[in-house]
């Protein structure tokens, strides 16, 4: 005789009722990536820098004056 698989977890969920599905995780820096200049806003890298306190026109680096020119792209 061949053994048939018994899904005990499914039986338990039917009997006791399963938990509510978890809420979807929130993205820290927004939704899907946007192309530069889209109506959705700046690209992900720019949003990440802004979330860390960077402001447009200020530089990057330890003294915030080391790199002030953006990369082409």
PQR file with spaces between the fields and no chain letter, atoms N, CA, C, O and H, PARSE charges and radii, in Angstrom:
ATOM       1  N    UNK     1       0.827   -1.185    0.000 -0.4000 1.5000
ATOM       2  CA   UNK     1       0.000    0.000    0.000 -0.0000 2.0000
ATOM       3  C    UNK     1       0.870    1.247    0.000  0.5500 1.7000
ATOM       4  O    UNK     1       1.888    1.314    0.689 -0.5500 1.4000
ATOM       5  N    UNK     2       0.447    2.238   -0.791 -0.4000 1.5000
ATOM       6  CA   UNK     2       1.206    3.471   -0.929 -0.0000 2.0000
ATOM       7  C    UNK     2       0.648    4.537    0.031  0.5500 1.7000
ATOM       8  O    UNK     2      -0.565    4.709    0.143 -0.5500 1.4000
ATOM       9  H    UNK     2      -0.379    2.183   -1.351  0.4000 1.0000
ATOM      10  N    UNK     3       1.543    5.238    0.712 -0.4000 1.5000
ATOM      11  CA   UNK     3       1.136    6.277    1.658 -0.0000 2.0000
ATOM      12  C    UNK     3       0.750    7.548    0.896  0.5500 1.7000
ATOM      13  O    UNK     3       1.424    7.936   -0.059 -0.5500 1.4000
ATOM      14  H    UNK     3       2.529    5.098    0.621  0.4000 1.0000
ATOM      15  N    UNK     4      -0.326    8.182    1.319 -0.4000 1.5000
ATOM      16  CA   UNK     4      -0.752    9.425    0.707 -0.0000 2.0000
ATOM      17  C    UNK     4      -0.354   10.569    1.636  0.5500 1.7000
ATOM      18  O    UNK     4      -0.492   10.463    2.855 -0.5500 1.4000
ATOM      19  H    UNK     4      -0.873    7.867    2.094  0.4000 1.0000
ATOM      20  N    UNK     5       0.139   11.658    1.055 -0.4000 1.5000
ATOM      21  CA   UNK     5       0.566   12.814    1.839 -0.0000 2.0000
ATOM      22  C    UNK     5      -0.642   13.458    2.515  0.5500 1.7000
ATOM      23  O    UNK     5      -1.681   13.681    1.894 -0.5500 1.4000
ATOM      24  H    UNK     5       0.252   11.743    0.065  0.4000 1.0000
ATOM      25  N    UNK     6      -0.475   13.747    3.787 -0.4000 1.5000
ATOM      26  CA   UNK     6      -1.533   14.385    4.554 -0.0000 2.0000
ATOM      27  C    UNK     6      -1.046   15.768    4.988  0.5500 1.7000
ATOM      28  O    UNK     6      -0.118   15.883    5.789 -0.5500 1.4000
ATOM      29  H    UNK     6       0.369   13.567    4.291  0.4000 1.0000
ATOM      30  N    UNK     7      -1.661   16.786    4.469 -0.4000 1.5000
ATOM      31  CA   UNK     7      -1.262   18.161    4.773 -0.0000 2.0000
ATOM      32  C    UNK     7      -1.901   18.592    6.086  0.5500 1.7000
ATOM      33  O    UNK     7      -3.009   19.127    6.110 -0.5500 1.4000
ATOM      34  H    UNK     7      -2.415   16.693    3.818  0.4000 1.0000
ATOM      35  N    UNK     8      -1.185   18.350    7.168 -0.4000 1.5000
ATOM      36  CA   UNK     8      -1.728   18.634    8.499 -0.0000 2.0000
ATOM      37  C    UNK     8      -1.830   20.136    8.756  0.5500 1.7000
ATOM      38  O    UNK     8      -2.712   20.588    9.486 -0.5500 1.4000
ATOM      39  H    UNK     8      -0.284   17.916    7.148  0.4000 1.0000
ATOM      40  N    UNK     9      -0.941   20.893    8.164 -0.4000 1.5000
ATOM      41  CA   UNK     9      -1.005   22.341    8.359 -0.0000 2.0000
ATOM      42  C    UNK     9      -2.281   22.897    7.727  0.5500 1.7000
ATOM      43  O    UNK     9      -2.931   23.765    8.310 -0.5500 1.4000
ATOM      44  H    UNK     9      -0.224   20.526    7.571  0.4000 1.0000
ATOM      45  N    UNK    10      -2.643   22.405    6.543 -0.4000 1.5000
ATOM      46  CA   UNK    10      -3.880   22.858    5.895 -0.0000 2.0000
ATOM      47  C    UNK    10      -5.096   22.440    6.711  0.5500 1.7000
ATOM      48  O    UNK    10      -6.055   23.203    6.826 -0.5500 1.4000
ATOM      49  H    UNK    10      -2.115   21.700    6.070  0.4000 1.0000
ATOM      50  N    UNK    11      -5.066   21.247    7.274 -0.4000 1.5000
ATOM      51  CA   UNK    11      -6.179   20.788    8.120 -0.0000 2.0000
ATOM      52  C    UNK    11      -6.324   21.683    9.347  0.5500 1.7000
ATOM      53  O    UNK    11      -7.436   22.034    9.741 -0.5500 1.4000
ATOM      54  H    UNK    11      -4.287   20.627    7.181  0.4000 1.0000
ATOM      55  N    UNK    12      -5.193   22.050    9.948 -0.4000 1.5000
ATOM      56  CA   UNK    12      -5.221   22.902   11.136 -0.0000 2.0000
ATOM      57  C    UNK    12      -5.757   24.293   10.793  0.5500 1.7000
ATOM      58  O    UNK    12      -6.535   24.861   11.559 -0.5500 1.4000
ATOM      59  H    UNK    12      -4.289   21.765    9.628  0.4000 1.0000
ATOM      60  N    UNK    13      -5.344   24.853    9.635 -0.4000 1.5000
ATOM      61  CA   UNK    13      -5.846   26.159    9.226 -0.0000 2.0000
ATOM      62  C    UNK    13      -7.342   26.136    8.997  0.5500 1.7000
ATOM      63  O    UNK    13      -8.036   27.089    9.351 -0.5500 1.4000
ATOM      64  H    UNK    13      -4.712   24.392    9.012  0.4000 1.0000
ATOM      65  N    UNK    14      -7.855   25.053    8.404 -0.4000 1.5000
ATOM      66  CA   UNK    14      -9.295   24.939    8.179 -0.0000 2.0000
ATOM      67  C    UNK    14     -10.050   24.833    9.501  0.5500 1.7000
ATOM      68  O    UNK    14     -11.116   25.427    9.664 -0.5500 1.4000
ATOM      69  H    UNK    14      -7.291   24.279    8.116  0.4000 1.0000
ATOM      70  N    UNK    15      -9.499   24.085   10.429 -0.4000 1.5000
ATOM      71  CA   UNK    15     -10.171   23.849   11.701 -0.0000 2.0000
ATOM      72  C    UNK    15     -10.135   25.091   12.598  0.5500 1.7000
ATOM      73  O    UNK    15     -11.162   25.493   13.145 -0.5500 1.4000
ATOM      74  H    UNK    15      -8.633   23.602   10.297  0.4000 1.0000
ATOM      75  N    UNK    16      -8.959   25.693   12.747 -0.4000 1.5000
ATOM      76  CA   UNK    16      -8.789   26.801   13.680 -0.0000 2.0000
ATOM      77  C    UNK    16      -8.904   28.167   13.008  0.5500 1.7000
ATOM      78  O    UNK    16      -9.030   29.179   13.698 -0.5500 1.4000
ATOM      79  H    UNK    16      -8.124   25.366   12.302  0.4000 1.0000
ATOM      80  N    UNK    17      -8.863   28.215   11.734 -0.4000 1.5000
ATOM      81  CA   UNK    17      -8.853   29.492   11.036 -0.0000 2.0000
ATOM      82  C    UNK    17      -7.446   30.050   11.002  0.5500 1.7000
ATOM      83  O    UNK    17      -6.784   30.156   12.035 -0.5500 1.4000
ATOM      84  H    UNK    17      -8.760   27.393   11.174  0.4000 1.0000
ATOM      85  N    UNK    18      -6.999   30.399    9.827 -0.4000 1.5000
ATOM      86  CA   UNK    18      -5.635   30.880    9.680 -0.0000 2.0000
ATOM      87  C    UNK    18      -5.504   32.326   10.094  0.5500 1.7000
ATOM      88  O    UNK    18      -6.493   33.057   10.157 -0.5500 1.4000
ATOM      89  H    UNK    18      -7.536   30.313    8.988  0.4000 1.0000
ATOM      90  N    UNK    19      -4.295   32.733   10.373 -0.4000 1.5000
ATOM      91  CA   UNK    19      -4.064   34.137   10.729 -0.0000 2.0000
ATOM      92  C    UNK    19      -4.266   35.033    9.510  0.5500 1.7000
ATOM      93  O    UNK    19      -4.182   34.580    8.368 -0.5500 1.4000
ATOM      94  H    UNK    19      -3.492   32.140   10.321  0.4000 1.0000
ATOM      95  N    UNK    20      -4.535   36.313    9.773 -0.4000 1.5000
ATOM      96  CA   UNK    20      -4.665   37.263    8.677 -0.0000 2.0000
ATOM      97  C    UNK    20      -3.332   37.375    7.955  0.5500 1.7000
ATOM      98  O    UNK    20      -2.278   37.268    8.582 -0.5500 1.4000
ATOM      99  H    UNK    20      -4.604   36.681   10.700  0.4000 1.0000
ATOM     100  N    UNK    21      -3.364   37.589    6.643 -0.4000 1.5000
ATOM     101  CA   UNK    21      -2.092   37.723    5.924 -0.0000 2.0000
ATOM     102  C    UNK    21      -1.343   38.966    6.408  0.5500 1.7000
ATOM     103  O    UNK    21      -1.971   39.965    6.758 -0.5500 1.4000
ATOM     104  H    UNK    21      -4.220   37.676    6.133  0.4000 1.0000
ATOM     105  N    UNK    22      -0.021   38.913    6.432 -0.4000 1.5000
ATOM     106  CA   UNK    22       0.743   40.055    6.927 -0.0000 2.0000
ATOM     107  C    UNK    22       0.602   41.252    5.994  0.5500 1.7000
ATOM     108  O    UNK    22       0.368   41.099    4.795 -0.5500 1.4000
ATOM     109  H    UNK    22       0.489   38.101    6.148  0.4000 1.0000
ATOM     110  N    UNK    23       0.750   42.450    6.566 -0.4000 1.5000
ATOM     111  CA   UNK    23       0.689   43.668    5.766 -0.0000 2.0000
ATOM     112  C    UNK    23       1.933   43.725    4.884  0.5500 1.7000
ATOM     113  O    UNK    23       3.008   43.302    5.309 -0.5500 1.4000
ATOM     114  H    UNK    23       0.941   42.574    7.540  0.4000 1.0000
ATOM     115  N    UNK    24       1.801   44.240    3.668 -0.4000 1.5000
ATOM     116  CA   UNK    24       2.988   44.347    2.818 -0.0000 2.0000
ATOM     117  C    UNK    24       3.996   45.308    3.435  0.5500 1.7000
ATOM     118  O    UNK    24       3.625   46.306    4.053 -0.5500 1.4000
ATOM     119  H    UNK    24       0.927   44.583    3.323  0.4000 1.0000
ATOM     120  N    UNK    25       5.271   44.994    3.258 -0.4000 1.5000
ATOM     121  CA   UNK    25       6.322   45.826    3.829 -0.0000 2.0000
ATOM     122  C    UNK    25       6.389   47.149    3.080  0.5500 1.7000
ATOM     123  O    UNK    25       6.198   47.204    1.865 -0.5500 1.4000
ATOM     124  H    UNK    25       5.572   44.183    2.755  0.4000 1.0000
ATOM     125  N    UNK    26       6.663   48.209    3.826 -0.4000 1.5000
ATOM     126  CA   UNK    26       6.792   49.527    3.223 -0.0000 2.0000
ATOM     127  C    UNK    26       8.211   49.701    2.728  0.5500 1.7000
ATOM     128  O    UNK    26       9.169   49.273    3.372 -0.5500 1.4000
ATOM     129  H    UNK    26       6.818   48.164    4.813  0.4000 1.0000
ATOM     130  N    UNK    27       8.332   50.334    1.580 -0.4000 1.5000
ATOM     131  CA   UNK    27       9.652   50.637    1.060 -0.0000 2.0000
ATOM     132  C    UNK    27      10.144   51.910    1.709  0.5500 1.7000
ATOM     133  O    UNK    27       9.396   52.879    1.838 -0.5500 1.4000
ATOM     134  H    UNK    27       7.554   50.682    1.057  0.4000 1.0000
ATOM     135  N    UNK    28      11.380   51.912    2.111 -0.4000 1.5000
ATOM     136  CA   UNK    28      11.926   53.040    2.840 -0.0000 2.0000
ATOM     137  C    UNK    28      12.056   54.285    1.964  0.5500 1.7000
ATOM     138  O    UNK    28      11.851   55.400    2.443 -0.5500 1.4000
ATOM     139  H    UNK    28      11.988   51.125    2.006  0.4000 1.0000
ATOM     140  N    UNK    29      12.390   54.109    0.707 -0.4000 1.5000
ATOM     141  CA   UNK    29      12.661   55.248   -0.153 -0.0000 2.0000
ATOM     142  C    UNK    29      11.676   55.374   -1.303  0.5500 1.7000
ATOM     143  O    UNK    29      12.014   55.992   -2.312 -0.5500 1.4000
ATOM     144  H    UNK    29      12.558   53.204    0.318  0.4000 1.0000
ATOM     145  N    UNK    30      10.500   54.829   -1.202 -0.4000 1.5000
ATOM     146  CA   UNK    30       9.496   55.041   -2.231 -0.0000 2.0000
ATOM     147  C    UNK    30       9.256   53.821   -3.089  0.5500 1.7000
ATOM     148  O    UNK    30       9.732   52.725   -2.792 -0.5500 1.4000
ATOM     149  H    UNK    30      10.226   54.326   -0.382  0.4000 1.0000
ATOM     150  N    UNK    31       8.526   54.024   -4.136 -0.4000 1.5000
ATOM     151  CA   UNK    31       8.067   52.960   -5.005 -0.0000 2.0000
ATOM     152  C    UNK    31       9.076   52.530   -6.051  0.5500 1.7000
ATOM     153  O    UNK    31      10.282   52.540   -5.806 -0.5500 1.4000
ATOM     154  H    UNK    31       8.139   54.914   -4.378  0.4000 1.0000
ATOM     155  N    UNK    32       8.577   52.153   -7.218 -0.4000 1.5000
ATOM     156  CA   UNK    32       9.455   51.645   -8.275 -0.0000 2.0000
ATOM     157  C    UNK    32      10.396   52.737   -8.772  0.5500 1.7000
ATOM     158  O    UNK    32      10.100   53.923   -8.632 -0.5500 1.4000
ATOM     159  H    UNK    32       7.597   52.145   -7.417  0.4000 1.0000
ATOM     160  N    UNK    33      11.523   52.343   -9.349 -0.4000 1.5000
ATOM     161  CA   UNK    33      12.474   53.339   -9.827 -0.0000 2.0000
ATOM     162  C    UNK    33      11.864   54.197  -10.926  0.5500 1.7000
ATOM     163  O    UNK    33      11.152   53.694  -11.795 -0.5500 1.4000
ATOM     164  H    UNK    33      11.763   51.379   -9.462  0.4000 1.0000
ATOM     165  N    UNK    34      12.142   55.477  -10.884 -0.4000 1.5000
ATOM     166  CA   UNK    34      11.619   56.406  -11.874 -0.0000 2.0000
ATOM     167  C    UNK    34      12.763   56.909  -12.737  0.5500 1.7000
ATOM     168  O    UNK    34      13.885   57.069  -12.256 -0.5500 1.4000
ATOM     169  H    UNK    34      12.721   55.886  -10.178  0.4000 1.0000
ATOM     170  N    UNK    35      12.487   57.157  -14.000 -0.4000 1.5000
ATOM     171  CA   UNK    35      13.491   57.726  -14.880 -0.0000 2.0000
ATOM     172  C    UNK    35      13.700   59.186  -14.495  0.5500 1.7000
ATOM     173  O    UNK    35      12.781   59.832  -13.992 -0.5500 1.4000
ATOM     174  H    UNK    35      11.576   57.028  -14.391  0.4000 1.0000
ATOM     175  N    UNK    36      14.889   59.707  -14.723 -0.4000 1.5000
ATOM     176  CA   UNK    36      15.195   61.083  -14.344 -0.0000 2.0000
ATOM     177  C    UNK    36      14.266   62.039  -15.079  0.5500 1.7000
ATOM     178  O    UNK    36      14.132   61.958  -16.300 -0.5500 1.4000
ATOM     179  H    UNK    36      15.636   59.183  -15.132  0.4000 1.0000
ATOM     180  N    UNK    37      13.638   62.924  -14.359 -0.4000 1.5000
ATOM     181  CA   UNK    37      12.746   63.898  -14.972 -0.0000 2.0000
ATOM     182  C    UNK    37      11.303   63.426  -15.058  0.5500 1.7000
ATOM     183  O    UNK    37      10.459   64.148  -15.590 -0.5500 1.4000
ATOM     184  H    UNK    37      13.747   62.990  -13.367  0.4000 1.0000
ATOM     185  N    UNK    38      10.996   62.252  -14.557 -0.4000 1.5000
ATOM     186  CA   UNK    38       9.620   61.763  -14.570 -0.0000 2.0000
ATOM     187  C    UNK    38       8.762   62.580  -13.613  0.5500 1.7000
ATOM     188  O    UNK    38       9.279   63.275  -12.738 -0.5500 1.4000
ATOM     189  H    UNK    38      11.681   61.665  -14.125  0.4000 1.0000
ATOM     190  N    UNK    39       7.461   62.491  -13.788 -0.4000 1.5000
ATOM     191  CA   UNK    39       6.530   63.180  -12.904 -0.0000 2.0000
ATOM     192  C    UNK    39       6.535   62.541  -11.517  0.5500 1.7000
ATOM     193  O    UNK    39       6.080   63.160  -10.555 -0.5500 1.4000
ATOM     194  H    UNK    39       7.041   61.927  -14.499  0.4000 1.0000
ATOM     195  N    UNK    40       7.046   61.307  -11.399 -0.4000 1.5000
ATOM     196  CA   UNK    40       7.053   60.594  -10.125 -0.0000 2.0000
ATOM     197  C    UNK    40       8.100   61.154   -9.169  0.5500 1.7000
ATOM     198  O    UNK    40       8.025   60.890   -7.969 -0.5500 1.4000
ATOM     199  H    UNK    40       7.415   60.804  -12.181  0.4000 1.0000
ATOM     200  N    UNK    41       9.058   61.905   -9.654 -0.4000 1.5000
ATOM     201  CA   UNK    41      10.062   62.488   -8.778 -0.0000 2.0000
ATOM     202  C    UNK    41      11.462   62.073   -9.163  0.5500 1.7000
ATOM     203  O    UNK    41      11.680   61.453  -10.203 -0.5500 1.4000
ATOM     204  H    UNK    41       9.119   62.120  -10.628  0.4000 1.0000
ATOM     205  N    UNK    42      12.407   62.424   -8.311 -0.4000 1.5000
ATOM     206  CA   UNK    42      13.809   62.138   -8.618 -0.0000 2.0000
ATOM     207  C    UNK    42      14.124   60.642   -8.516  0.5500 1.7000
ATOM     208  O    UNK    42      13.364   59.879   -7.920 -0.5500 1.4000
ATOM     209  H    UNK    42      12.229   62.928   -7.465  0.4000 1.0000
ATOM     210  N    UNK    43      15.243   60.236   -9.099 -0.4000 1.5000
ATOM     211  CA   UNK    43      15.645   58.822   -9.040 -0.0000 2.0000
ATOM     212  C    UNK    43      15.922   58.357   -7.610  0.5500 1.7000
ATOM     213  O    UNK    43      16.025   59.167   -6.689 -0.5500 1.4000
ATOM     214  H    UNK    43      15.860   60.856   -9.583  0.4000 1.0000
ATOM     215  N    UNK    44      16.038   57.076   -7.447 -0.4000 1.5000
ATOM     216  CA   UNK    44      16.210   56.458   -6.133 -0.0000 2.0000
ATOM     217  C    UNK    44      17.429   56.991   -5.402  0.5500 1.7000
ATOM     218  O    UNK    44      17.340   57.300   -4.214 -0.5500 1.4000
ATOM     219  H    UNK    44      15.955   56.417   -8.195  0.4000 1.0000
ATOM     220  N    UNK    45      18.557   57.107   -6.073 -0.4000 1.5000
ATOM     221  CA   UNK    45      19.771   57.583   -5.410 -0.0000 2.0000
ATOM     222  C    UNK    45      19.594   58.975   -4.829  0.5500 1.7000
ATOM     223  O    UNK    45      20.057   59.261   -3.725 -0.5500 1.4000
ATOM     224  H    UNK    45      18.630   56.856   -7.038  0.4000 1.0000
ATOM     225  N    UNK    46      18.926   59.831   -5.573 -0.4000 1.5000
ATOM     226  CA   UNK    46      18.670   61.189   -5.104 -0.0000 2.0000
ATOM     227  C    UNK    46      17.732   61.171   -3.899  0.5500 1.7000
ATOM     228  O    UNK    46      17.943   61.913   -2.940 -0.5500 1.4000
ATOM     229  H    UNK    46      18.549   59.599   -6.470  0.4000 1.0000
ATOM     230  N    UNK    47      16.712   60.342   -3.941 -0.4000 1.5000
ATOM     231  CA   UNK    47      15.778   60.241   -2.807 -0.0000 2.0000
ATOM     232  C    UNK    47      16.493   59.718   -1.562  0.5500 1.7000
ATOM     233  O    UNK    47      16.216   60.159   -0.447 -0.5500 1.4000
ATOM     234  H    UNK    47      16.540   59.740   -4.720  0.4000 1.0000
ATOM     235  N    UNK    48      17.420   58.769   -1.762 -0.4000 1.5000
ATOM     236  CA   UNK    48      18.165   58.230   -0.623 -0.0000 2.0000
ATOM     237  C    UNK    48      19.040   59.307    0.007  0.5500 1.7000
ATOM     238  O    UNK    48      19.093   59.431    1.230 -0.5500 1.4000
ATOM     239  H    UNK    48      17.645   58.411   -2.668  0.4000 1.0000
ATOM     240  N    UNK    49      19.732   60.094   -0.832 -0.4000 1.5000
ATOM     241  CA   UNK    49      20.571   61.159   -0.305 -0.0000 2.0000
ATOM     242  C    UNK    49      19.729   62.191    0.440  0.5500 1.7000
ATOM     243  O    UNK    49      20.129   62.668    1.501 -0.5500 1.4000
ATOM     244  H    UNK    49      19.689   59.994   -1.826  0.4000 1.0000
ATOM     245  N    UNK    50      18.568   62.537   -0.110 -0.4000 1.5000
ATOM     246  CA   UNK    50      17.695   63.503    0.546 -0.0000 2.0000
ATOM     247  C    UNK    50      17.193   62.973    1.883  0.5500 1.7000
ATOM     248  O    UNK    50      17.033   63.739    2.834 -0.5500 1.4000
ATOM     249  H    UNK    50      18.243   62.149   -0.972  0.4000 1.0000
ATOM     250  N    UNK    51      16.946   61.680    1.962 -0.4000 1.5000
ATOM     251  CA   UNK    51      16.498   61.084    3.221 -0.0000 2.0000
ATOM     252  C    UNK    51      17.592   61.155    4.285  0.5500 1.7000
ATOM     253  O    UNK    51      17.300   61.146    5.480 -0.5500 1.4000
ATOM     254  H    UNK    51      17.076   61.058    1.189  0.4000 1.0000
ATOM     255  N    UNK    52      18.856   61.226    3.848 -0.4000 1.5000
ATOM     256  CA   UNK    52      19.967   61.312    4.798 -0.0000 2.0000
ATOM     257  C    UNK    52      20.375   62.751    5.074  0.5500 1.7000
ATOM     258  O    UNK    52      21.374   62.998    5.750 -0.5500 1.4000
ATOM     259  H    UNK    52      19.093   61.234    2.877  0.4000 1.0000
ATOM     260  N    UNK    53      19.594   63.713    4.544 -0.4000 1.5000
ATOM     261  CA   UNK    53      19.852   65.102    4.864 -0.0000 2.0000
ATOM     262  C    UNK    53      20.552   65.911    3.789  0.5500 1.7000
ATOM     263  O    UNK    53      20.799   67.098    3.998 -0.5500 1.4000
ATOM     264  H    UNK    53      18.783   63.512    3.995  0.4000 1.0000
ATOM     265  N    UNK    54      20.878   65.329    2.660 -0.4000 1.5000
ATOM     266  CA   UNK    54      21.542   66.051    1.589 -0.0000 2.0000
ATOM     267  C    UNK    54      20.561   67.014    0.932  0.5500 1.7000
ATOM     268  O    UNK    54      19.380   66.701    0.783 -0.5500 1.4000
ATOM     269  H    UNK    54      20.677   64.364    2.490  0.4000 1.0000
ATOM     270  N    UNK    55      21.057   68.194    0.539 -0.4000 1.5000
ATOM     271  CA   UNK    55      20.237   69.173   -0.173 -0.0000 2.0000
ATOM     272  C    UNK    55      20.894   69.490   -1.504  0.5500 1.7000
ATOM     273  O    UNK    55      22.120   69.493   -1.609 -0.5500 1.4000
ATOM     274  H    UNK    55      22.017   68.449    0.661  0.4000 1.0000
ATOM     275  N    UNK    56      20.087   69.757   -2.518 -0.4000 1.5000
ATOM     276  CA   UNK    56      20.608   70.040   -3.851 -0.0000 2.0000
ATOM     277  C    UNK    56      21.508   71.263   -3.814  0.5500 1.7000
ATOM     278  O    UNK    56      21.155   72.282   -3.220 -0.5500 1.4000
ATOM     279  H    UNK    56      19.090   69.755   -2.432  0.4000 1.0000
ATOM     280  N    UNK    57      22.666   71.164   -4.448 -0.4000 1.5000
ATOM     281  CA   UNK    57      23.636   72.255   -4.465 -0.0000 2.0000
ATOM     282  C    UNK    57      24.745   72.073   -3.439  0.5500 1.7000
ATOM     283  O    UNK    57      25.828   72.634   -3.600 -0.5500 1.4000
ATOM     284  H    UNK    57      22.952   70.336   -4.931  0.4000 1.0000
ATOM     285  N    UNK    58      24.495   71.300   -2.388 -0.4000 1.5000
ATOM     286  CA   UNK    58      25.548   71.055   -1.405 -0.0000 2.0000
ATOM     287  C    UNK    58      26.409   69.903   -1.886  0.5500 1.7000
ATOM     288  O    UNK    58      25.986   69.100   -2.717 -0.5500 1.4000
ATOM     289  H    UNK    58      23.614   70.844   -2.258  0.4000 1.0000
ATOM     290  N    UNK    59      27.597   69.832   -1.364 -0.4000 1.5000
ATOM     291  CA   UNK    59      28.515   68.798   -1.802 -0.0000 2.0000
ATOM     292  C    UNK    59      28.370   67.520   -1.013  0.5500 1.7000
ATOM     293  O    UNK    59      27.608   67.439   -0.049 -0.5500 1.4000
ATOM     294  H    UNK    59      27.941   70.484   -0.689  0.4000 1.0000
ATOM     295  N    UNK    60      29.116   66.532   -1.441 -0.4000 1.5000
ATOM     296  CA   UNK    60      29.162   65.259   -0.736 -0.0000 2.0000
ATOM     297  C    UNK    60      30.506   65.134   -0.043  0.5500 1.7000
ATOM     298  O    UNK    60      31.445   65.867   -0.355 -0.5500 1.4000
ATOM     299  H    UNK    60      29.735   66.598   -2.224  0.4000 1.0000
ATOM     300  N    UNK    61      30.591   64.238    0.864 -0.4000 1.5000
ATOM     301  CA   UNK    61      31.857   64.010    1.542 -0.0000 2.0000
ATOM     302  C    UNK    61      31.820   64.516    2.969  0.5500 1.7000
ATOM     303  O    UNK    61      30.805   65.027    3.443 -0.5500 1.4000
ATOM     304  H    UNK    61      29.828   63.643    1.117  0.4000 1.0000
ATOM     305  N    UNK    62      32.943   64.365    3.639 -0.4000 1.5000
ATOM     306  CA   UNK    62      33.014   64.683    5.055 -0.0000 2.0000
ATOM     307  C    UNK    62      32.751   66.163    5.345  0.5500 1.7000
ATOM     308  O    UNK    62      32.075   66.498    6.317 -0.5500 1.4000
ATOM     309  H    UNK    62      33.767   63.950    3.254  0.4000 1.0000
ATOM     310  N    UNK    63      33.289   67.050    4.497 -0.4000 1.5000
ATOM     311  CA   UNK    63      33.124   68.487    4.723 -0.0000 2.0000
ATOM     312  C    UNK    63      32.004   69.079    3.872  0.5500 1.7000
ATOM     313  O    UNK    63      31.817   70.296    3.865 -0.5500 1.4000
ATOM     314  H    UNK    63      33.839   66.778    3.707  0.4000 1.0000
ATOM     315  N    UNK    64      31.259   68.242    3.156 -0.4000 1.5000
ATOM     316  CA   UNK    64      30.155   68.640    2.285 -0.0000 2.0000
ATOM     317  C    UNK    64      30.562   69.653    1.218  0.5500 1.7000
ATOM     318  O    UNK    64      29.719   70.392    0.708 -0.5500 1.4000
ATOM     319  H    UNK    64      31.411   67.253    3.162  0.4000 1.0000
ATOM     320  N    UNK    65      31.834   69.691    0.885 -0.4000 1.5000
ATOM     321  CA   UNK    65      32.292   70.601   -0.155 -0.0000 2.0000
ATOM     322  C    UNK    65      33.207   69.900   -1.149  0.5500 1.7000
ATOM     323  O    UNK    65      33.751   70.539   -2.049 -0.5500 1.4000
ATOM     324  H    UNK    65      32.519   69.091    1.299  0.4000 1.0000
ATOM     325  N    UNK    66      33.379   68.599   -0.994 -0.4000 1.5000
ATOM     326  CA   UNK    66      34.355   67.893   -1.803 -0.0000 2.0000
ATOM     327  C    UNK    66      33.869   67.619   -3.223  0.5500 1.7000
ATOM     328  O    UNK    66      34.644   67.762   -4.169 -0.5500 1.4000
ATOM     329  H    UNK    66      32.937   68.079   -0.263  0.4000 1.0000
ATOM     330  N    UNK    67      32.615   67.232   -3.393 -0.4000 1.5000
ATOM     331  CA   UNK    67      32.069   66.943   -4.718 -0.0000 2.0000
ATOM     332  C    UNK    67      30.793   67.753   -4.856  0.5500 1.7000
ATOM     333  O    UNK    67      29.825   67.513   -4.134 -0.5500 1.4000
ATOM     334  H    UNK    67      31.986   67.116   -2.625  0.4000 1.0000
ATOM     335  N    UNK    68      30.779   68.708   -5.772 -0.4000 1.5000
ATOM     336  CA   UNK    68      29.586   69.530   -5.942 -0.0000 2.0000
ATOM     337  C    UNK    68      28.979   69.391   -7.333  0.5500 1.7000
ATOM     338  O    UNK    68      27.874   69.877   -7.573 -0.5500 1.4000
ATOM     339  H    UNK    68      31.565   68.903   -6.358  0.4000 1.0000
ATOM     340  N    UNK    69      29.682   68.738   -8.250 -0.4000 1.5000
ATOM     341  CA   UNK    69      29.193   68.573   -9.615 -0.0000 2.0000
ATOM     342  C    UNK    69      28.617   67.177   -9.763  0.5500 1.7000
ATOM     343  O    UNK    69      29.256   66.196   -9.384 -0.5500 1.4000
ATOM     344  H    UNK    69      30.580   68.343   -8.056  0.4000 1.0000
ATOM     345  N    UNK    70      27.404   67.081  -10.315 -0.4000 1.5000
ATOM     346  CA   UNK    70      26.777   65.775  -10.510 -0.0000 2.0000
ATOM     347  C    UNK    70      27.397   65.011  -11.657  0.5500 1.7000
ATOM     348  O    UNK    70      28.114   65.575  -12.482 -0.5500 1.4000
ATOM     349  H    UNK    70      26.885   67.878  -10.623  0.4000 1.0000
ATOM     350  N    UNK    71      27.115   63.736  -11.699 -0.4000 1.5000
ATOM     351  CA   UNK    71      27.617   62.912  -12.793 -0.0000 2.0000
ATOM     352  C    UNK    71      26.630   62.943  -13.945  0.5500 1.7000
ATOM     353  O    UNK    71      25.426   63.029  -13.707 -0.5500 1.4000
ATOM     354  H    UNK    71      26.532   63.278  -11.028  0.4000 1.0000
ATOM     355  N    UNK    72      27.093   62.878  -15.178 -0.4000 1.5000
ATOM     356  CA   UNK    72      26.161   62.867  -16.305 -0.0000 2.0000
ATOM     357  C    UNK    72      25.405   61.561  -16.334  0.5500 1.7000
ATOM     358  O    UNK    72      25.946   60.503  -16.012 -0.5500 1.4000
ATOM     359  H    UNK    72      28.072   62.808  -15.371  0.4000 1.0000
ATOM     360  N    UNK    73      24.167   61.646  -16.716 -0.4000 1.5000
ATOM     361  CA   UNK    73      23.571   60.371  -16.782 -0.0000 2.0000
ATOM     362  C    UNK    73      22.166   60.209  -16.850  0.5500 1.7000
ATOM     363  O    UNK    73      21.676   59.081  -16.906 -0.5500 1.4000
ATOM     364  H    UNK    73      23.727   62.506  -16.978  0.4000 1.0000
